[in-house]
Amino acid sequence: MFKKMMLLLALALSGALAGCGPFWVDPYIVVKESPLNWVEIHYYNLKRTPIRRIGVYMNGMGHVEVKKGTSELVSNDFARKYRDAVWSDIRVRRIEADPAHVKDLMQNLVNHGLLDREKTGRKSKKDEFDRFIAVKANINNNTYSAQENIFEVDPDLAEQLLDVIREFDTP
């Protein structure tokens, strides 16, 4: 009886210690086609006045919405500065993309660390940035929502996010 208990304990411990990190966190996320998956990217060009904004929202079923302009409505649907001179400077374009392609884009972002909780050690050495990019996402019930400049935290991920914007933003 004692040998069986020790064997079971050894098997349980070896299974828990086999991977990197805590056994309850799965570091390998495979994106599935789902209407519940979504990514929202906000990019600002801070070099120009007024600030140029681009927002890209895509969901797992292939619906992509691109908002572009200088209005705060590009990045905030609840903006209240309706007397602002640039209030109406917004263009919205809706695209129906292939859901498999959107899933691949999301998988690429996940592979480049979109859902990483700890982005330590990757911080950029640059002091001031002319560009700002932020992202919110829900992929396979894993969420990421931080209002920090991804250029500062993870420059490699920021470039991947810019590639997604470039793909859907046509001049």
GROMACS elastic network, one bead per residue, 0.5 to 0.9 nm:
[ bonds ]
;  ai    aj funct       b0    kb
    1     4     6  0.52535   500
    1     5     6  0.64163   500
    1     6     6  0.87690   500
    2     5     6  0.52036   500
    2     6     6  0.62357   500
    2     7     6  0.86269   500
    3     6     6  0.51102   500
    3     7     6  0.60820   500
    3     8     6  0.86233   500
    4     7     6  0.50483   500
    4     8     6  0.61751   500
    4     9     6  0.85602   500
    5     8     6  0.51527   500
    5     9     6  0.61239   500
    5    10     6  0.85597   500
    6     9     6  0.50297   500
    6    10     6  0.60437   500
    6    11     6  0.85781   500
    7    10     6  0.50737   500
    7    11     6  0.61729   500
    7    12     6  0.86043   500
    8    11     6  0.51213   500
    8    12     6  0.61490   500
    8    13     6  0.86166   500
    9    12     6  0.51041   500
    9    13     6  0.61485   500
    9    14     6  0.85483   500
   10    13     6  0.51770   500
   10    14     6  0.60399   500
   10    15     6  0.85373   500
   11    14     6  0.51746   500
   11    15     6  0.61373   500
   11    16     6  0.86172   500
   12    15     6  0.52660   500
   12    16     6  0.62697   500
   12    17     6  0.86987   500
   13    16     6  0.50784   500
   13    17     6  0.60368   500
   13    18     6  0.84089   500
   14    17     6  0.51722   500
   14    18     6  0.58525   500
   15    18     6  0.53465   500
   15    19     6  0.78937   500
   15    23     6  0.83557   500
   16    19     6  0.69991   500
   16    22     6  0.77502   500
   16    23     6  0.54900   500
   16    24     6  0.87974   500
   17    20     6  0.75115   500
   17    21     6  0.82931   500
   17    22     6  0.81852   500
   17    23     6  0.73624   500
   18    23     6  0.84316   500
   19    22     6  0.77611   500
   19    23     6  0.68127   500
   20    23     6  0.77328   500
   20    27     6  0.87055   500
   21    24     6  0.86115   500
   21    25     6  0.74703   500
   21    27     6  0.87493   500
   22    25     6  0.58424   500
   22    26     6  0.85095   500
   23    26     6  0.73326   500
   25    28     6  0.89867   500
   26    29     6  0.69700   500
   27   116     6  0.85301   500
   28   110     6  0.89624   500
   28   111     6  0.84980   500
   29   107     6  0.81764   500
   29   110     6  0.73854   500
   29   111     6  0.83431   500
   29   139     6  0.87744   500
   29   140     6  0.79690   500
   30   107     6  0.68923   500
   30   110     6  0.85297   500
   30   140     6  0.82282   500
   31    34     6  0.86669   500
   31    37     6  0.84576   500
   31   103     6  0.64312   500
   31   104     6  0.79714   500
   31   106     6  0.69867   500
   31   107     6  0.56486   500
   31   110     6  0.82257   500
   31   139     6  0.67740   500
   31   140     6  0.64790   500
   32    37     6  0.81563   500
   32    60     6  0.80851   500
   32   103     6  0.68365   500
   32   107     6  0.88451   500
   32   139     6  0.82614   500
   32   140     6  0.69496   500
   33    36     6  0.86525   500
   33    37     6  0.76038   500
   33    60     6  0.55673   500
   33    61     6  0.68478   500
   33    99     6  0.68288   500
   33   100     6  0.70530   500
   33   102     6  0.85543   500
   33   103     6  0.60723   500
   34    37     6  0.56030   500
   34    38     6  0.88102   500
   34    59     6  0.80082   500
   34    61     6  0.62387   500
   34    99     6  0.86732   500
   34   103     6  0.86449   500
   34   139     6  0.88006   500
   34   140     6  0.81119   500
   35    38     6  0.75838   500
   35    59     6  0.60892   500
   35    61     6  0.50820   500
   35    62     6  0.84326   500
   36    59     6  0.71398   500
   36    60     6  0.65552   500
   36    61     6  0.84770   500
   36   138     6  0.74827   500
   36   139     6  0.75312   500
   36   140     6  0.76666   500
   36   141     6  0.81109   500
   37    58     6  0.84897   500
   37    59     6  0.55637   500
   37    61     6  0.82155   500
   37   103     6  0.87692   500
   37   106     6  0.87486   500
   37   137     6  0.76546   500
   37   138     6  0.54093   500
   37   140     6  0.63007   500
   37   141     6  0.77126   500
   38    57     6  0.72654   500
   38    58     6  0.55998   500
   38    60     6  0.59299   500
   38   106     6  0.83721   500
   38   136     6  0.83573   500
   38   137     6  0.56420   500
   38   138     6  0.53922   500
   38   139     6  0.63671   500
   39    56     6  0.80423   500
   39    57     6  0.58314   500
   39    58     6  0.55189   500
   39    59     6  0.64664   500
   39    60     6  0.87053   500
   39   106     6  0.76327   500
   39   135     6  0.71544   500
   39   136     6  0.58889   500
   39   138     6  0.65274   500
   39   139     6  0.78364   500
   40    55     6  0.72289   500
   40    56     6  0.57235   500
   40    58     6  0.65507   500
   40    59     6  0.86730   500
   40   134     6  0.84120   500
   40   135     6  0.56302   500
   40   136     6  0.51888   500
   40   137     6  0.61523   500
   41    54     6  0.81551   500
   41    55     6  0.56365   500
   41    56     6  0.51716   500
   41    57     6  0.64186   500
   41    58     6  0.88743   500
   41   133     6  0.71429   500
   41   134     6  0.59017   500
   41   136     6  0.66179   500
   41   137     6  0.85579   500
   41   161     6  0.72432   500
   41   162     6  0.88412   500
   41   164     6  0.87966   500
   41   165     6  0.78573   500
   42    53     6  0.73099   500
   42    54     6  0.59362   500
   42    56     6  0.66284   500
   42    57     6  0.87877   500
   42    74     6  0.84749   500
   42    75     6  0.64496   500
   42   132     6  0.80313   500
   42   133     6  0.55676   500
   42   134     6  0.52730   500
   42   135     6  0.62832   500
   42   136     6  0.87690   500
   43    52     6  0.83133   500
   43    53     6  0.57655   500
   43    54     6  0.52004   500
   43    55     6  0.63253   500
   43    56     6  0.86261   500
   43    75     6  0.86694   500
   43   131     6  0.73629   500
   43   132     6  0.56942   500
   43   134     6  0.66392   500
   43   135     6  0.88219   500
   43   162     6  0.81099   500
   43   165     6  0.84472   500
   44    47     6  0.89933   500
   44    51     6  0.65970   500
   44    52     6  0.56835   500
   44    54     6  0.65419   500
   44    55     6  0.88130   500
   44   130     6  0.85679   500
   44   131     6  0.57619   500
   44   132     6  0.50817   500
   44   133     6  0.63962   500
   44   134     6  0.89834   500
   45    48     6  0.65103   500
   45    51     6  0.59275   500
   45    52     6  0.51997   500
   45    53     6  0.65497   500
   45    54     6  0.87539   500
   45   130     6  0.63953   500
   45   132     6  0.66825   500
   45   133     6  0.89620   500
   46    49     6  0.74985   500
   46    50     6  0.83821   500
   46    51     6  0.55684   500
   46    52     6  0.71850   500
   46    53     6  0.89827   500
   46   129     6  0.80618   500
   46   130     6  0.50639   500
   46   131     6  0.54951   500
   46   132     6  0.72290   500
   47    50     6  0.89031   500
   47    51     6  0.73421   500
   47    52     6  0.86043   500
   47   130     6  0.55522   500
   47   131     6  0.74965   500
   48    51     6  0.54196   500
   48    52     6  0.67923   500
   49    52     6  0.76308   500
   49    70     6  0.88499   500
   50    70     6  0.62113   500
   50    71     6  0.87260   500
   50    86     6  0.80886   500
   51    69     6  0.85221   500
   51    70     6  0.57785   500
   51    71     6  0.85137   500
   52    68     6  0.77671   500
   52    69     6  0.58535   500
   52    71     6  0.82769   500
   53    67     6  0.80161   500
   53    68     6  0.57801   500
   53    69     6  0.54510   500
   53    70     6  0.56673   500
   53    71     6  0.76667   500
   53    72     6  0.80834   500
   53    74     6  0.64250   500
   53    75     6  0.73150   500
   54    66     6  0.71919   500
   54    67     6  0.56423   500
   54    69     6  0.66442   500
   54    70     6  0.85671   500
   54    74     6  0.65508   500
   54    75     6  0.75256   500
   54   165     6  0.79988   500
   54   169     6  0.83852   500
   55    65     6  0.79617   500
   55    66     6  0.57073   500
   55    68     6  0.64069   500
   55    74     6  0.60653   500
   55    75     6  0.60686   500
   55   165     6  0.80460   500
   56    64     6  0.70260   500
   56    65     6  0.57509   500
   56    67     6  0.64505   500
   56    68     6  0.87595   500
   56   164     6  0.83267   500
   56   165     6  0.65087   500
   56   168     6  0.79149   500
   56   169     6  0.84278   500
   57    63     6  0.80371   500
   57    64     6  0.55676   500
   57    65     6  0.51635   500
   57    66     6  0.65663   500
   57    67     6  0.85865   500
   58    61     6  0.83044   500
   58    62     6  0.66431   500
   58    63     6  0.55840   500
   58    65     6  0.64360   500
   58    66     6  0.87403   500
   58   102     6  0.74905   500
   59    62     6  0.57673   500
   59    63     6  0.55546   500
   59    64     6  0.66996   500
   59    99     6  0.84077   500
   59   102     6  0.75449   500
   59   103     6  0.87621   500
   60    63     6  0.73845   500
   60    99     6  0.60385   500
   60   100     6  0.83625   500
   60   102     6  0.63501   500
   60   103     6  0.62445   500
   60   106     6  0.84969   500
   60   139     6  0.86995   500
   61    96     6  0.85384   500
   61    97     6  0.81253   500
   61    98     6  0.76642   500
   61   100     6  0.83122   500
   61   102     6  0.76718   500
   61   103     6  0.84457   500
   62    95     6  0.79685   500
   62    96     6  0.55157   500
   62    98     6  0.54076   500
   62   100     6  0.78583   500
   62   101     6  0.78155   500
   62   102     6  0.58416   500
   62   103     6  0.82808   500
   63    94     6  0.73349   500
   63    95     6  0.61140   500
   63    97     6  0.62823   500
   63    98     6  0.86055   500
   63    99     6  0.80824   500
   63   102     6  0.87154   500
   64    93     6  0.82875   500
   64    94     6  0.57909   500
   64    95     6  0.50337   500
   64    96     6  0.61765   500
   64    97     6  0.69302   500
   64   102     6  0.88586   500
   64   168     6  0.80997   500
   65    92     6  0.69856   500
   65    93     6  0.57757   500
   65    95     6  0.62569   500
   65    96     6  0.87524   500
   65   168     6  0.87042   500
   66    74     6  0.88527   500
   66    91     6  0.80565   500
   66    92     6  0.56836   500
   66    93     6  0.51620   500
   66    94     6  0.63763   500
   66    95     6  0.80703   500
   66   165     6  0.84560   500
   66   168     6  0.71457   500
   66   169     6  0.68683   500
   67    73     6  0.85748   500
   67    74     6  0.54273   500
   67    75     6  0.79972   500
   67    90     6  0.67057   500
   67    91     6  0.56431   500
   67    93     6  0.65288   500
   67    94     6  0.88266   500
   67   169     6  0.88459   500
   68    71     6  0.83593   500
   68    74     6  0.60646   500
   68    75     6  0.89929   500
   68    89     6  0.81965   500
   68    90     6  0.56008   500
   68    91     6  0.52498   500
   68    92     6  0.65670   500
   68    93     6  0.86067   500
   68   169     6  0.84744   500
   69    72     6  0.84039   500
   69    73     6  0.86476   500
   69    74     6  0.65624   500
   69    86     6  0.85998   500
   69    88     6  0.87079   500
   69    89     6  0.53163   500
   69    91     6  0.62835   500
   69    92     6  0.89985   500
   70    73     6  0.83654   500
   70    74     6  0.73768   500
   70    86     6  0.61436   500
   70    87     6  0.77585   500
   70    88     6  0.84942   500
   70    89     6  0.56368   500
   70    90     6  0.66752   500
   71    74     6  0.58991   500
   71    75     6  0.82547   500
   71    79     6  0.89528   500
   71    84     6  0.83863   500
   71    85     6  0.87010   500
   71    86     6  0.52576   500
   71    88     6  0.63621   500
   71    89     6  0.52249   500
   71    90     6  0.58599   500
   72    75     6  0.58471   500
   72    76     6  0.58822   500
   72    77     6  0.80085   500
   72    78     6  0.88658   500
   72    79     6  0.60739   500
   72    80     6  0.85923   500
   72    81     6  0.79155   500
   72    86     6  0.82446   500
   72    87     6  0.69937   500
   72    89     6  0.88957   500
   72    90     6  0.86077   500
   73    77     6  0.51862   500
   73    78     6  0.71789   500
   73    79     6  0.57920   500
   73    80     6  0.87538   500
   73    87     6  0.74387   500
   73    88     6  0.84911   500
   73    89     6  0.87268   500
   73    90     6  0.71585   500
   74    77     6  0.71729   500
   74    89     6  0.88780   500
   74    90     6  0.64522   500
   74    91     6  0.83037   500
   74    92     6  0.85521   500
   75    79     6  0.85417   500
   76    79     6  0.54064   500
   79    82     6  0.77340   500
   80    83     6  0.84704   500
   81    84     6  0.54965   500
   81    87     6  0.70944   500
   82    85     6  0.82647   500
   82    86     6  0.86995   500
   82    87     6  0.56551   500
   82    88     6  0.83675   500
   83    86     6  0.84939   500
   83    87     6  0.69007   500
   84    87     6  0.52467   500
   84    88     6  0.86381   500
   85    88     6  0.77808   500
   85    89     6  0.86365   500
   86    89     6  0.52576   500
   86    90     6  0.84709   500
   87    90     6  0.77019   500
   88    91     6  0.87762   500
   93   169     6  0.89487   500
   95   168     6  0.82641   500
   96    99     6  0.85468   500
   97   100     6  0.85461   500
   97   101     6  0.71670   500
   97   102     6  0.69973   500
   98   101     6  0.52649   500
   98   102     6  0.64700   500
   98   103     6  0.87095   500
   99   102     6  0.50570   500
   99   103     6  0.60567   500
   99   104     6  0.85882   500
  100   104     6  0.62382   500
  100   105     6  0.87360   500
  101   104     6  0.50026   500
  101   105     6  0.62897   500
  101   106     6  0.86820   500
  102   106     6  0.62073   500
  102   107     6  0.85398   500
  103   106     6  0.51001   500
  103   107     6  0.60928   500
  103   108     6  0.86081   500
  104   108     6  0.61382   500
  104   109     6  0.86765   500
  105   108     6  0.51100   500
  105   109     6  0.63756   500
  105   110     6  0.87208   500
  105   164     6  0.74719   500
  106   109     6  0.50842   500
  106   110     6  0.61868   500
  106   111     6  0.85534   500
  106   114     6  0.89474   500
  106   139     6  0.79180   500
  107   110     6  0.50081   500
  107   111     6  0.60409   500
  107   112     6  0.85968   500
  108   111     6  0.50032   500
  108   112     6  0.62697   500
  108   113     6  0.88804   500
  108   114     6  0.89274   500
  108   160     6  0.80880   500
  109   112     6  0.50785   500
  109   113     6  0.65217   500
  109   114     6  0.54899   500
  109   115     6  0.84016   500
  109   157     6  0.71567   500
  109   160     6  0.67422   500
  109   161     6  0.74061   500
  110   113     6  0.52289   500
  110   115     6  0.60309   500
  110   116     6  0.82103   500
  110   139     6  0.86354   500
  111   114     6  0.73041   500
  111   115     6  0.87572   500
  112   115     6  0.87282   500
  112   116     6  0.88831   500
  112   156     6  0.73625   500
  112   157     6  0.57640   500
  112   160     6  0.76733   500
  113   116     6  0.50987   500
  113   117     6  0.87017   500
  113   119     6  0.81744   500
  113   154     6  0.84865   500
  113   156     6  0.89003   500
  113   157     6  0.66676   500
  114   117     6  0.85997   500
  114   135     6  0.85271   500
  114   137     6  0.82423   500
  114   144     6  0.73553   500
  114   157     6  0.69493   500
  115   118     6  0.89942   500
  115   137     6  0.81568   500
  115   138     6  0.89145   500
  115   139     6  0.84764   500
  115   142     6  0.71242   500
  115   143     6  0.68940   500
  115   144     6  0.58118   500
  116   119     6  0.64749   500
  116   144     6  0.82352   500
  117   144     6  0.80513   500
  119   122     6  0.63018   500
  119   123     6  0.77034   500
  119   153     6  0.66091   500
  119   154     6  0.68911   500
  120   123     6  0.67717   500
  120   153     6  0.78436   500
  120   154     6  0.87873   500
  121   124     6  0.88983   500
  121   153     6  0.87502   500
  121   154     6  0.89756   500
  122   152     6  0.85043   500
  122   153     6  0.63173   500
  122   154     6  0.55773   500
  122   155     6  0.76386   500
  122   156     6  0.87670   500
  123   126     6  0.88946   500
  123   151     6  0.83315   500
  123   152     6  0.56268   500
  123   154     6  0.59107   500
  123   155     6  0.75660   500
  124   127     6  0.82576   500
  124   151     6  0.72770   500
  124   152     6  0.51599   500
  124   153     6  0.65054   500
  124   154     6  0.71638   500
  124   155     6  0.67711   500
  125   152     6  0.80315   500
  126   129     6  0.72663   500
  126   152     6  0.76942   500
  127   152     6  0.88011   500
  129   132     6  0.71445   500
  129   149     6  0.89808   500
  129   151     6  0.78076   500
  129   152     6  0.80431   500
  131   149     6  0.84733   500
  131   151     6  0.76872   500
  132   148     6  0.85183   500
  132   149     6  0.54443   500
  132   150     6  0.73033   500
  132   151     6  0.67555   500
  132   152     6  0.87899   500
  133   148     6  0.79381   500
  133   149     6  0.54234   500
  133   150     6  0.56686   500
  133   151     6  0.66517   500
  133   158     6  0.68854   500
  133   161     6  0.80724   500
  133   162     6  0.82873   500
  134   145     6  0.85516   500
  134   146     6  0.73447   500
  134   147     6  0.61821   500
  134   148     6  0.62174   500
  134   149     6  0.56771   500
  134   150     6  0.58887   500
  134   151     6  0.86554   500
  134   158     6  0.84300   500
  134   161     6  0.89189   500
  135   144     6  0.76363   500
  135   145     6  0.65944   500
  135   146     6  0.71417   500
  135   147     6  0.77123   500
  135   148     6  0.86262   500
  135   149     6  0.88995   500
  135   150     6  0.79094   500
  135   161     6  0.82584   500
  136   143     6  0.75352   500
  136   144     6  0.54218   500
  136   146     6  0.69229   500
  136   147     6  0.85527   500
  137   142     6  0.79191   500
  137   143     6  0.54814   500
  137   144     6  0.51379   500
  137   145     6  0.65027   500
  138   141     6  0.58209   500
  138   142     6  0.54772   500
  138   144     6  0.65570   500
  138   145     6  0.86821   500
  139   142     6  0.51785   500
  139   143     6  0.64064   500
  139   144     6  0.86958   500
  140   143     6  0.82886   500
  146   149     6  0.86948   500
  147   150     6  0.88006   500
  148   151     6  0.86962   500
  148   152     6  0.79208   500
  148   153     6  0.76335   500
  149   152     6  0.54758   500
  149   153     6  0.65903   500
  149   154     6  0.86075   500
  149   158     6  0.86601   500
  150   154     6  0.53805   500
  150   155     6  0.64322   500
  150   156     6  0.88532   500
  150   157     6  0.71490   500
  150   158     6  0.54781   500
  151   154     6  0.57629   500
  151   156     6  0.80347   500
  151   157     6  0.79464   500
  151   158     6  0.54098   500
  151   159     6  0.81094   500
  152   155     6  0.64202   500
  152   158     6  0.87429   500
  153   157     6  0.88142   500
  153   158     6  0.86723   500
  154   157     6  0.54877   500
  154   158     6  0.63283   500
  154   159     6  0.89606   500
  155   159     6  0.63295   500
  155   160     6  0.87901   500
  156   159     6  0.53151   500
  156   160     6  0.65553   500
  156   161     6  0.88642   500
  157   160     6  0.50186   500
  157   161     6  0.62303   500
  157   162     6  0.86367   500
  158   161     6  0.50536   500
  158   162     6  0.62033   500
  158   163     6  0.86764   500
  159   163     6  0.62504   500
  159   164     6  0.88351   500
  160   163     6  0.50426   500
  160   164     6  0.65754   500
  160   165     6  0.88944   500
  161   164     6  0.51693   500
  161   165     6  0.64583   500
  161   166     6  0.87340   500
  162   166     6  0.60811   500
  162   167     6  0.85377   500
  163   166     6  0.50091   500
  163   167     6  0.61281   500
  163   168     6  0.89138   500
  164   167     6  0.51374   500
  164   168     6  0.66949   500
  164   169     6  0.85859   500
  165   168     6  0.55278   500
  165   169     6  0.57473   500
  166   169     6  0.51572   500
  166   170     6  0.72626   500
  167   170     6  0.75931   500
